[in-house]
Amino acid sequence: MKRVIIDYKKMTPELLKLLVEAYPEGYADSDVLRFKNAKGELIEAVEVNTEDTKYLVKISASLEHSMAYYDEDDDQDQTDDFEIEEATGIDEDLDD
């Protein structure tokens, strides 16, 4: 399974929809994964899975706001021109 760390700003509308479906009431502290990136910075993220990829979405105030005010109809105005870059330093010991 491919593992990708993604910032909220680079999320596709489809990934945001999956995130809202995974955490319809918002995420709890127990849902948050904490780890250090390759630069030694502490990262907090929540997990979203697709058939072939495990995404770790970095937590930010913007993410919380977007989840709270998510409107599926707004997706129709979005384009799919997003680049998702695989991050280096992903902890390979994450559970599948």
Phi and psi restraints in degrees (range 20) as a CNS / XPLOR table:
assign (resid 1 and name C) (resid 2 and name N)
       (resid 2 and name CA) (resid 2 and name C) 1.0 -71.4 20.0 2
assign (resid 2 and name N) (resid 2 and name CA)
       (resid 2 and name C) (resid 3 and name N) 1.0 141.0 20.0 2
assign (resid 2 and name C) (resid 3 and name N)
       (resid 3 and name CA) (resid 3 and name C) 1.0 -119.5 20.0 2
assign (resid 3 and name N) (resid 3 and name CA)
       (resid 3 and name C) (resid 4 and name N) 1.0 128.7 20.0 2
assign (resid 3 and name C) (resid 4 and name N)
       (resid 4 and name CA) (resid 4 and name C) 1.0 -133.9 20.0 2
assign (resid 4 and name N) (resid 4 and name CA)
       (resid 4 and name C) (resid 5 and name N) 1.0 131.7 20.0 2
assign (resid 4 and name C) (resid 5 and name N)
       (resid 5 and name CA) (resid 5 and name C) 1.0 -98.5 20.0 2
assign (resid 5 and name N) (resid 5 and name CA)
       (resid 5 and name C) (resid 6 and name N) 1.0 128.6 20.0 2
assign (resid 5 and name C) (resid 6 and name N)
       (resid 6 and name CA) (resid 6 and name C) 1.0 -132.3 20.0 2
assign (resid 6 and name N) (resid 6 and name CA)
       (resid 6 and name C) (resid 7 and name N) 1.0 140.6 20.0 2
assign (resid 6 and name C) (resid 7 and name N)
       (resid 7 and name CA) (resid 7 and name C) 1.0 -84.2 20.0 2
assign (resid 7 and name N) (resid 7 and name CA)
       (resid 7 and name C) (resid 8 and name N) 1.0 149.2 20.0 2
assign (resid 7 and name C) (resid 8 and name N)
       (resid 8 and name CA) (resid 8 and name C) 1.0 -51.9 20.0 2
assign (resid 8 and name N) (resid 8 and name CA)
       (resid 8 and name C) (resid 9 and name N) 1.0 -40.0 20.0 2
assign (resid 8 and name C) (resid 9 and name N)
       (resid 9 and name CA) (resid 9 and name C) 1.0 -63.4 20.0 2
assign (resid 9 and name N) (resid 9 and name CA)
       (resid 9 and name C) (resid 10 and name N) 1.0 -19.6 20.0 2
assign (resid 9 and name C) (resid 10 and name N)
       (resid 10 and name CA) (resid 10 and name C) 1.0 -104.9 20.0 2
assign (resid 10 and name N) (resid 10 and name CA)
       (resid 10 and name C) (resid 11 and name N) 1.0 7.7 20.0 2
assign (resid 10 and name C) (resid 11 and name N)
       (resid 11 and name CA) (resid 11 and name C) 1.0 -72.3 20.0 2
assign (resid 11 and name N) (resid 11 and name CA)
       (resid 11 and name C) (resid 12 and name N) 1.0 141.0 20.0 2
assign (resid 11 and name C) (resid 12 and name N)
       (resid 12 and name CA) (resid 12 and name C) 1.0 -80.6 20.0 2
assign (resid 12 and name N) (resid 12 and name CA)
       (resid 12 and name C) (resid 13 and name N) 1.0 158.7 20.0 2
assign (resid 12 and name C) (resid 13 and name N)
       (resid 13 and name CA) (resid 13 and name C) 1.0 -57.9 20.0 2
assign (resid 13 and name N) (resid 13 and name CA)
       (resid 13 and name C) (resid 14 and name N) 1.0 -34.3 20.0 2
assign (resid 13 and name C) (resid 14 and name N)
       (resid 14 and name CA) (resid 14 and name C) 1.0 -66.2 20.0 2
assign (resid 14 and name N) (resid 14 and name CA)
       (resid 14 and name C) (resid 15 and name N) 1.0 -40.0 20.0 2
assign (resid 14 and name C) (resid 15 and name N)
       (resid 15 and name CA) (resid 15 and name C) 1.0 -69.4 20.0 2
assign (resid 15 and name N) (resid 15 and name CA)
       (resid 15 and name C) (resid 16 and name N) 1.0 -37.7 20.0 2
assign (resid 15 and name C) (resid 16 and name N)
       (resid 16 and name CA) (resid 16 and name C) 1.0 -62.6 20.0 2
assign (resid 16 and name N) (resid 16 and name CA)
       (resid 16 and name C) (resid 17 and name N) 1.0 -39.4 20.0 2
assign (resid 16 and name C) (resid 17 and name N)
       (resid 17 and name CA) (resid 17 and name C) 1.0 -62.2 20.0 2
assign (resid 17 and name N) (resid 17 and name CA)
       (resid 17 and name C) (resid 18 and name N) 1.0 -44.4 20.0 2
assign (resid 17 and name C) (resid 18 and name N)
       (resid 18 and name CA) (resid 18 and name C) 1.0 -62.3 20.0 2
assign (resid 18 and name N) (resid 18 and name CA)
       (resid 18 and name C) (resid 19 and name N) 1.0 -38.2 20.0 2
assign (resid 18 and name C) (resid 19 and name N)
       (resid 19 and name CA) (resid 19 and name C) 1.0 -63.5 20.0 2
assign (resid 19 and name N) (resid 19 and name CA)
       (resid 19 and name C) (resid 20 and name N) 1.0 -44.8 20.0 2
assign (resid 19 and name C) (resid 20 and name N)
       (resid 20 and name CA) (resid 20 and name C) 1.0 -65.3 20.0 2
assign (resid 20 and name N) (resid 20 and name CA)
       (resid 20 and name C) (resid 21 and name N) 1.0 -38.4 20.0 2
assign (resid 20 and name C) (resid 21 and name N)
       (resid 21 and name CA) (resid 21 and name C) 1.0 -66.5 20.0 2
assign (resid 21 and name N) (resid 21 and name CA)
       (resid 21 and name C) (resid 22 and name N) 1.0 -37.3 20.0 2
assign (resid 21 and name C) (resid 22 and name N)
       (resid 22 and name CA) (resid 22 and name C) 1.0 -70.8 20.0 2
assign (resid 22 and name N) (resid 22 and name CA)
       (resid 22 and name C) (resid 23 and name N) 1.0 -31.9 20.0 2
assign (resid 22 and name C) (resid 23 and name N)
       (resid 23 and name CA) (resid 23 and name C) 1.0 -130.6 20.0 2
assign (resid 23 and name N) (resid 23 and name CA)
       (resid 23 and name C) (resid 24 and name N) 1.0 66.0 20.0 2
assign (resid 23 and name C) (resid 24 and name N)
       (resid 24 and name CA) (resid 24 and name C) 1.0 -62.1 20.0 2
assign (resid 24 and name N) (resid 24 and name CA)
       (resid 24 and name C) (resid 25 and name N) 1.0 -27.8 20.0 2
assign (resid 24 and name C) (resid 25 and name N)
       (resid 25 and name CA) (resid 25 and name C) 1.0 -101.4 20.0 2
assign (resid 25 and name N) (resid 25 and name CA)
       (resid 25 and name C) (resid 26 and name N) 1.0 13.0 20.0 2
assign (resid 25 and name C) (resid 26 and name N)
       (resid 26 and name CA) (resid 26 and name C) 1.0 89.0 20.0 2
assign (resid 26 and name N) (resid 26 and name CA)
       (resid 26 and name C) (resid 27 and name N) 1.0 168.7 20.0 2
assign (resid 26 and name C) (resid 27 and name N)
       (resid 27 and name CA) (resid 27 and name C) 1.0 -100.2 20.0 2
assign (resid 27 and name N) (resid 27 and name CA)
       (resid 27 and name C) (resid 28 and name N) 1.0 149.2 20.0 2
assign (resid 27 and name C) (resid 28 and name N)
       (resid 28 and name CA) (resid 28 and name C) 1.0 -96.7 20.0 2
assign (resid 28 and name N) (resid 28 and name CA)
       (resid 28 and name C) (resid 29 and name N) 1.0 167.2 20.0 2
assign (resid 28 and name C) (resid 29 and name N)
       (resid 29 and name CA) (resid 29 and name C) 1.0 -57.5 20.0 2
assign (resid 29 and name N) (resid 29 and name CA)
       (resid 29 and name C) (resid 30 and name N) 1.0 -33.1 20.0 2
assign (resid 29 and name C) (resid 30 and name N)
       (resid 30 and name CA) (resid 30 and name C) 1.0 -69.9 20.0 2
assign (resid 30 and name N) (resid 30 and name CA)
       (resid 30 and name C) (resid 31 and name N) 1.0 -17.2 20.0 2
assign (resid 30 and name C) (resid 31 and name N)
       (resid 31 and name CA) (resid 31 and name C) 1.0 -84.1 20.0 2
assign (resid 31 and name N) (resid 31 and name CA)
       (resid 31 and name C) (resid 32 and name N) 1.0 -14.9 20.0 2
assign (resid 31 and name C) (resid 32 and name N)
       (resid 32 and name CA) (resid 32 and name C) 1.0 -84.3 20.0 2
assign (resid 32 and name N) (resid 32 and name CA)
       (resid 32 and name C) (resid 33 and name N) 1.0 128.2 20.0 2
assign (resid 32 and name C) (resid 33 and name N)
       (resid 33 and name CA) (resid 33 and name C) 1.0 -97.7 20.0 2
assign (resid 33 and name N) (resid 33 and name CA)
       (resid 33 and name C) (resid 34 and name N) 1.0 133.4 20.0 2
assign (resid 33 and name C) (resid 34 and name N)
       (resid 34 and name CA) (resid 34 and name C) 1.0 -119.1 20.0 2
assign (resid 34 and name N) (resid 34 and name CA)
       (resid 34 and name C) (resid 35 and name N) 1.0 130.9 20.0 2
assign (resid 34 and name C) (resid 35 and name N)
       (resid 35 and name CA) (resid 35 and name C) 1.0 -157.3 20.0 2
assign (resid 35 and name N) (resid 35 and name CA)
       (resid 35 and name C) (resid 36 and name N) 1.0 167.3 20.0 2
assign (resid 35 and name C) (resid 36 and name N)
       (resid 36 and name CA) (resid 36 and name C) 1.0 -101.4 20.0 2
assign (resid 36 and name N) (resid 36 and name CA)
       (resid 36 and name C) (resid 37 and name N) 1.0 137.4 20.0 2
assign (resid 36 and name C) (resid 37 and name N)
       (resid 37 and name CA) (resid 37 and name C) 1.0 -83.4 20.0 2
assign (resid 37 and name N) (resid 37 and name CA)
       (resid 37 and name C) (resid 38 and name N) 1.0 -174.6 20.0 2
assign (resid 37 and name C) (resid 38 and name N)
       (resid 38 and name CA) (resid 38 and name C) 1.0 -62.6 20.0 2
assign (resid 38 and name N) (resid 38 and name CA)
       (resid 38 and name C) (resid 39 and name N) 1.0 -24.1 20.0 2
assign (resid 38 and name C) (resid 39 and name N)
       (resid 39 and name CA) (resid 39 and name C) 1.0 -88.1 20.0 2
assign (resid 39 and name N) (resid 39 and name CA)
       (resid 39 and name C) (resid 40 and name N) 1.0 -0.1 20.0 2
assign (resid 39 and name C) (resid 40 and name N)
       (resid 40 and name CA) (resid 40 and name C) 1.0 82.8 20.0 2
assign (resid 40 and name N) (resid 40 and name CA)
       (resid 40 and name C) (resid 41 and name N) 1.0 10.3 20.0 2
assign (resid 40 and name C) (resid 41 and name N)
       (resid 41 and name CA) (resid 41 and name C) 1.0 -84.3 20.0 2
assign (resid 41 and name N) (resid 41 and name CA)
       (resid 41 and name C) (resid 42 and name N) 1.0 140.6 20.0 2
assign (resid 41 and name C) (resid 42 and name N)
       (resid 42 and name CA) (resid 42 and name C) 1.0 -74.4 20.0 2
assign (resid 42 and name N) (resid 42 and name CA)
       (resid 42 and name C) (resid 43 and name N) 1.0 127.1 20.0 2
assign (resid 42 and name C) (resid 43 and name N)
       (resid 43 and name CA) (resid 43 and name C) 1.0 -116.7 20.0 2
assign (resid 43 and name N) (resid 43 and name CA)
       (resid 43 and name C) (resid 44 and name N) 1.0 136.9 20.0 2
assign (resid 43 and name C) (resid 44 and name N)
       (resid 44 and name CA) (resid 44 and name C) 1.0 -116.3 20.0 2
assign (resid 44 and name N) (resid 44 and name CA)
       (resid 44 and name C) (resid 45 and name N) 1.0 132.3 20.0 2
assign (resid 44 and name C) (resid 45 and name N)
       (resid 45 and name CA) (resid 45 and name C) 1.0 -148.4 20.0 2
assign (resid 45 and name N) (resid 45 and name CA)
       (resid 45 and name C) (resid 46 and name N) 1.0 160.6 20.0 2
assign (resid 45 and name C) (resid 46 and name N)
       (resid 46 and name CA) (resid 46 and name C) 1.0 -115.3 20.0 2
assign (resid 46 and name N) (resid 46 and name CA)
       (resid 46 and name C) (resid 47 and name N) 1.0 152.4 20.0 2
assign (resid 46 and name C) (resid 47 and name N)
       (resid 47 and name CA) (resid 47 and name C) 1.0 -96.2 20.0 2
assign (resid 47 and name N) (resid 47 and name CA)
       (resid 47 and name C) (resid 48 and name N) 1.0 136.6 20.0 2
assign (resid 47 and name C) (resid 48 and name N)
       (resid 48 and name CA) (resid 48 and name C) 1.0 -134.7 20.0 2
assign (resid 48 and name N) (resid 48 and name CA)
       (resid 48 and name C) (resid 49 and name N) 1.0 130.6 20.0 2
assign (resid 48 and name C) (resid 49 and name N)
       (resid 49 and name CA) (resid 49 and name C) 1.0 -114.1 20.0 2
assign (resid 49 and name N) (resid 49 and name CA)
       (resid 49 and name C) (resid 50 and name N) 1.0 141.4 20.0 2
assign (resid 49 and name C) (resid 50 and name N)
       (resid 50 and name CA) (resid 50 and name C) 1.0 -114.1 20.0 2
assign (resid 50 and name N) (resid 50 and name CA)
       (resid 50 and name C) (resid 51 and name N) 1.0 -175.7 20.0 2
assign (resid 50 and name C) (resid 51 and name N)
       (resid 51 and name CA) (resid 51 and name C) 1.0 -60.2 20.0 2
assign (resid 51 and name N) (resid 51 and name CA)
       (resid 51 and name C) (resid 52 and name N) 1.0 -36.2 20.0 2
assign (resid 51 and name C) (resid 52 and name N)
       (resid 52 and name CA) (resid 52 and name C) 1.0 -119.9 20.0 2
assign (resid 52 and name N) (resid 52 and name CA)
       (resid 52 and name C) (resid 53 and name N) 1.0 -1.6 20.0 2
assign (resid 52 and name C) (resid 53 and name N)
       (resid 53 and name CA) (resid 53 and name C) 1.0 -138.6 20.0 2
assign (resid 53 and name N) (resid 53 and name CA)
       (resid 53 and name C) (resid 54 and name N) 1.0 139.4 20.0 2
assign (resid 53 and name C) (resid 54 and name N)
       (resid 54 and name CA) (resid 54 and name C) 1.0 -106.1 20.0 2
assign (resid 54 and name N) (resid 54 and name CA)
       (resid 54 and name C) (resid 55 and name N) 1.0 114.7 20.0 2
assign (resid 54 and name C) (resid 55 and name N)
       (resid 55 and name CA) (resid 55 and name C) 1.0 -98.0 20.0 2
assign (resid 55 and name N) (resid 55 and name CA)
       (resid 55 and name C) (resid 56 and name N) 1.0 136.8 20.0 2
assign (resid 55 and name C) (resid 56 and name N)
       (resid 56 and name CA) (resid 56 and name C) 1.0 -110.6 20.0 2
assign (resid 56 and name N) (resid 56 and name CA)
       (resid 56 and name C) (resid 57 and name N) 1.0 110.0 20.0 2
assign (resid 56 and name C) (resid 57 and name N)
       (resid 57 and name CA) (resid 57 and name C) 1.0 -93.8 20.0 2
assign (resid 57 and name N) (resid 57 and name CA)
       (resid 57 and name C) (resid 58 and name N) 1.0 119.0 20.0 2
assign (resid 57 and name C) (resid 58 and name N)
       (resid 58 and name CA) (resid 58 and name C) 1.0 -62.2 20.0 2
assign (resid 58 and name N) (resid 58 and name CA)
       (resid 58 and name C) (resid 59 and name N) 1.0 136.1 20.0 2
assign (resid 58 and name C) (resid 59 and name N)
       (resid 59 and name CA) (resid 59 and name C) 1.0 -83.0 20.0 2
assign (resid 59 and name N) (resid 59 and name CA)
       (resid 59 and name C) (resid 60 and name N) 1.0 136.8 20.0 2
assign (resid 59 and name C) (resid 60 and name N)
       (resid 60 and name CA) (resid 60 and name C) 1.0 -153.1 20.0 2
assign (resid 60 and name N) (resid 60 and name CA)
       (resid 60 and name C) (resid 61 and name N) 1.0 168.0 20.0 2
assign (resid 60 and name C) (resid 61 and name N)
       (resid 61 and name CA) (resid 61 and name C) 1.0 -62.7 20.0 2
assign (resid 61 and name N) (resid 61 and name CA)
       (resid 61 and name C) (resid 62 and name N) 1.0 -33.7 20.0 2
assign (resid 61 and name C) (resid 62 and name N)
       (resid 62 and name CA) (resid 62 and name C) 1.0 -64.5 20.0 2
assign (resid 62 and name N) (resid 62 and name CA)
       (resid 62 and name C) (resid 63 and name N) 1.0 -38.7 20.0 2
assign (resid 62 and name C) (resid 63 and name N)
       (resid 63 and name CA) (resid 63 and name C) 1.0 -63.1 20.0 2
assign (resid 63 and name N) (resid 63 and name CA)
       (resid 63 and name C) (resid 64 and name N) 1.0 -47.0 20.0 2
assign (resid 63 and name C) (resid 64 and name N)
       (resid 64 and name CA) (resid 64 and name C) 1.0 -60.2 20.0 2
assign (resid 64 and name N) (resid 64 and name CA)
       (resid 64 and name C) (resid 65 and name N) 1.0 -40.7 20.0 2
assign (resid 64 and name C) (resid 65 and name N)
       (resid 65 and name CA) (resid 65 and name C) 1.0 -65.8 20.0 2
assign (resid 65 and name N) (resid 65 and name CA)
       (resid 65 and name C) (resid 66 and name N) 1.0 -44.5 20.0 2
assign (resid 65 and name C) (resid 66 and name N)
       (resid 66 and name CA) (resid 66 and name C) 1.0 -63.5 20.0 2
assign (resid 66 and name N) (resid 66 and name CA)
       (resid 66 and name C) (resid 67 and name N) 1.0 -39.1 20.0 2
assign (resid 66 and name C) (resid 67 and name N)
       (resid 67 and name CA) (resid 67 and name C) 1.0 -66.7 20.0 2
assign (resid 67 and name N) (resid 67 and name CA)
       (resid 67 and name C) (resid 68 and name N) 1.0 -39.0 20.0 2
assign (resid 67 and name C) (resid 68 and name N)
       (resid 68 and name CA) (resid 68 and name C) 1.0 -67.5 20.0 2
assign (resid 68 and name N) (resid 68 and name CA)
       (resid 68 and name C) (resid 69 and name N) 1.0 -33.4 20.0 2
assign (resid 68 and name C) (resid 69 and name N)
       (resid 69 and name CA) (resid 69 and name C) 1.0 -113.6 20.0 2
assign (resid 69 and name N) (resid 69 and name CA)
       (resid 69 and name C) (resid 70 and name N) 1.0 25.2 20.0 2
assign (resid 69 and name C) (resid 70 and name N)
       (resid 70 and name CA) (resid 70 and name C) 1.0 -65.0 20.0 2
assign (resid 70 and name N) (resid 70 and name CA)
       (resid 70 and name C) (resid 71 and name N) 1.0 132.0 20.0 2
assign (resid 70 and name C) (resid 71 and name N)
       (resid 71 and name CA) (resid 71 and name C) 1.0 -131.3 20.0 2
assign (resid 71 and name N) (resid 71 and name CA)
       (resid 71 and name C) (resid 72 and name N) 1.0 113.5 20.0 2
assign (resid 71 and name C) (resid 72 and name N)
       (resid 72 and name CA) (resid 72 and name C) 1.0 -57.7 20.0 2
assign (resid 72 and name N) (resid 72 and name CA)
       (resid 72 and name C) (resid 73 and name N) 1.0 -31.5 20.0 2
assign (resid 72 and name C) (resid 73 and name N)
       (resid 73 and name CA) (resid 73 and name C) 1.0 -66.2 20.0 2
assign (resid 73 and name N) (resid 73 and name CA)
       (resid 73 and name C) (resid 74 and name N) 1.0 -25.1 20.0 2
assign (resid 73 and name C) (resid 74 and name N)
       (resid 74 and name CA) (resid 74 and name C) 1.0 -67.0 20.0 2
assign (resid 74 and name N) (resid 74 and name CA)
       (resid 74 and name C) (resid 75 and name N) 1.0 -22.4 20.0 2
assign (resid 74 and name C) (resid 75 and name N)
       (resid 75 and name CA) (resid 75 and name C) 1.0 -60.7 20.0 2
assign (resid 75 and name N) (resid 75 and name CA)
       (resid 75 and name C) (resid 76 and name N) 1.0 -29.0 20.0 2
assign (resid 75 and name C) (resid 76 and name N)
       (resid 76 and name CA) (resid 76 and name C) 1.0 -65.4 20.0 2
assign (resid 76 and name N) (resid 76 and name CA)
       (resid 76 and name C) (resid 77 and name N) 1.0 -23.1 20.0 2
assign (resid 76 and name C) (resid 77 and name N)
       (resid 77 and name CA) (resid 77 and name C) 1.0 -87.9 20.0 2
assign (resid 77 and name N) (resid 77 and name CA)
       (resid 77 and name C) (resid 78 and name N) 1.0 -7.1 20.0 2
assign (resid 77 and name C) (resid 78 and name N)
       (resid 78 and name CA) (resid 78 and name C) 1.0 -89.3 20.0 2
assign (resid 78 and name N) (resid 78 and name CA)
       (resid 78 and name C) (resid 79 and name N) 1.0 154.5 20.0 2
assign (resid 78 and name C) (resid 79 and name N)
       (resid 79 and name CA) (resid 79 and name C) 1.0 -103.5 20.0 2
assign (resid 79 and name N) (resid 79 and name CA)
       (resid 79 and name C) (resid 80 and name N) 1.0 168.4 20.0 2
assign (resid 79 and name C) (resid 80 and name N)
       (resid 80 and name CA) (resid 80 and name C) 1.0 -100.8 20.0 2
assign (resid 80 and name N) (resid 80 and name CA)
       (resid 80 and name C) (resid 81 and name N) 1.0 24.8 20.0 2
assign (resid 80 and name C) (resid 81 and name N)
       (resid 81 and name CA) (resid 81 and name C) 1.0 -88.1 20.0 2
assign (resid 81 and name N) (resid 81 and name CA)
       (resid 81 and name C) (resid 82 and name N) 1.0 55.1 20.0 2
assign (resid 81 and name C) (resid 82 and name N)
       (resid 82 and name CA) (resid 82 and name C) 1.0 -110.6 20.0 2
assign (resid 82 and name N) (resid 82 and name CA)
       (resid 82 and name C) (resid 83 and name N) 1.0 144.0 20.0 2
assign (resid 82 and name C) (resid 83 and name N)
       (resid 83 and name CA) (resid 83 and name C) 1.0 -106.3 20.0 2
assign (resid 83 and name N) (resid 83 and name CA)
       (resid 83 and name C) (resid 84 and name N) 1.0 132.7 20.0 2
assign (resid 83 and name C) (resid 84 and name N)
       (resid 84 and name CA) (resid 84 and name C) 1.0 -115.8 20.0 2
assign (resid 84 and name N) (resid 84 and name CA)
       (resid 84 and name C) (resid 85 and name N) 1.0 119.0 20.0 2
assign (resid 84 and name C) (resid 85 and name N)
       (resid 85 and name CA) (resid 85 and name C) 1.0 -102.1 20.0 2
assign (resid 85 and name N) (resid 85 and name CA)
       (resid 85 and name C) (resid 86 and name N) 1.0 135.2 20.0 2
assign (resid 85 and name C) (resid 86 and name N)
       (resid 86 and name CA) (resid 86 and name C) 1.0 -75.8 20.0 2
assign (resid 86 and name N) (resid 86 and name CA)
       (resid 86 and name C) (resid 87 and name N) 1.0 130.4 20.0 2
assign (resid 86 and name C) (resid 87 and name N)
       (resid 87 and name CA) (resid 87 and name C) 1.0 -83.5 20.0 2
assign (resid 87 and name N) (resid 87 and name CA)
       (resid 87 and name C) (resid 88 and name N) 1.0 152.3 20.0 2
assign (resid 87 and name C) (resid 88 and name N)
       (resid 88 and name CA) (resid 88 and name C) 1.0 -89.7 20.0 2
assign (resid 88 and name N) (resid 88 and name CA)
       (resid 88 and name C) (resid 89 and name N) 1.0 158.0 20.0 2
assign (resid 88 and name C) (resid 89 and name N)
       (resid 89 and name CA) (resid 89 and name C) 1.0 80.3 20.0 2
assign (resid 89 and name N) (resid 89 and name CA)
       (resid 89 and name C) (resid 90 and name N) 1.0 20.4 20.0 2
assign (resid 89 and name C) (resid 90 and name N)
       (resid 90 and name CA) (resid 90 and name C) 1.0 -71.7 20.0 2
assign (resid 90 and name N) (resid 90 and name CA)
       (resid 90 and name C) (resid 91 and name N) 1.0 133.9 20.0 2
assign (resid 90 and name C) (resid 91 and name N)
       (resid 91 and name CA) (resid 91 and name C) 1.0 -69.5 20.0 2
assign (resid 91 and name N) (resid 91 and name CA)
       (resid 91 and name C) (resid 92 and name N) 1.0 111.0 20.0 2
assign (resid 91 and name C) (resid 92 and name N)
       (resid 92 and name CA) (resid 92 and name C) 1.0 -71.1 20.0 2
assign (resid 92 and name N) (resid 92 and name CA)
       (resid 92 and name C) (resid 93 and name N) 1.0 -8.4 20.0 2
assign (resid 92 and name C) (resid 93 and name N)
       (resid 93 and name CA) (resid 93 and name C) 1.0 -88.4 20.0 2
assign (resid 93 and name N) (resid 93 and name CA)
       (resid 93 and name C) (resid 94 and name N) 1.0 7.6 20.0 2
assign (resid 93 and name C) (resid 94 and name N)
       (resid 94 and name CA) (resid 94 and name C) 1.0 -65.3 20.0 2
assign (resid 94 and name N) (resid 94 and name CA)
       (resid 94 and name C) (resid 95 and name N) 1.0 145.8 20.0 2
assign (resid 94 and name C) (resid 95 and name N)
       (resid 95 and name CA) (resid 95 and name C) 1.0 -67.8 20.0 2
assign (resid 95 and name N) (resid 95 and name CA)
       (resid 95 and name C) (resid 96 and name N) 1.0 144.2 20.0 2
